[in-house]
Amino acid sequence: MRFLLNGALCAAAAALAACNSPGEQQTPATGQEVEWIGPEGPEPYDPNLTKDRRLAGDILADIDKSLQIWVNITLTGNPAKDGSTLNIVEADLRRKVRAKLPVIVEQLETGPPINRQISAAALGFSGNPEALGPLLAALDDDSADVVANALLGLSILADPETPRILLAAELENVDQPFNVRSQAGRALRAVGLYDLGEADRAAVIRAARAALGDANEGLRPSGAIILAEVVDTDSVPELARALMDPTPLVARAASRALARIGSVDRKFEGQAARALTAALEVVDQDTVRPAILRDLQALAGKNYGDDVEEWVRYSQKLP
């Protein structure tokens, strides 16, 4: 995750540099009338505009510092140890963002790319339903980093009115970079996958299956988790194959998904249990097998410990 800040005036500076570029102009012939294609005159100095731009830069620089702390704790911290610090940082972000919400929205919509990145992530902390529209609009931004941060903002906002079909489209789109698709998966889980309409459910399942089979190992766990949350029973065979994934995190996610699907829809308990027990002797004994045993216990409501034969007998008795 990157939250960077150049001054809000960087867009104006870039534009000025472009206007001063010589390009491929040709020297006019002697006596030839030269057409003036520049502005009619210098742009009038607007002290209020300059002040607003500097103010936006200061606001976003301050918010960016808090975002950096939040990211460091969220991605690398110890939740048990850093929980109180995280709560303080999030409360600070909410206060800052709510106090300057109009400026942040304006920067997301019209600011330079770096400012849009910071604004997109920051808006999620507003807790304001009015932030949903600007964040959804930012999914069409030309910058993939802005799109990724808009998805992060949507996951933090967690507004139940968020259209799941739009998030699913970002997860499924193989032309998007990993950070966009990863944040789309995060956003889908954060906004909730309950009571989905027919179109939303179909889009979410299609995107999750694509993620589960993606070449990028970082996307595959998200696909498994989403399929579990929507209880997609048709994906049980794909999740069973994912138990053999060479990446332990993917295999563990598939195991958890199978246990959840079998627990929610008992008609599939047998399929899930047999897939899990069949994997016990072939998966990595240190990184995956303990997870499968825990998930079998959760699925069965029983504990046969490390006795594979008992687990097999349990699974074979099920329809």
Secondary structure, DSSP 8 states (H G I E B T S, - for coil): -------TTHHHHHHHHHHT--TT-----TT------S-SS-----HHHHHHHHHHHHHHHHHHHHHHHHHHHHHHS-HHHHHHHHHHHHHHHHHHHHHTHHHHHHHHHHS-HHHHHHHHHHHGGG--GGGHHHHHHGGG-S-HHHHHHHHHHHHHH--TTS-HHHHHHHHH-TTS-HHHHHHHHHHHHHH--SS--HHHHHHHHHHHHHHHT-S-TTTHHHHHHHHHHTT-GGGHHHHHHHTT-SSHHHHHHHHHHHHHHHHHSGGGHHHHHHHHHHHTTTS-TTTTHHHHHHHHHHHHT---TT-HHHHHHHHHH--
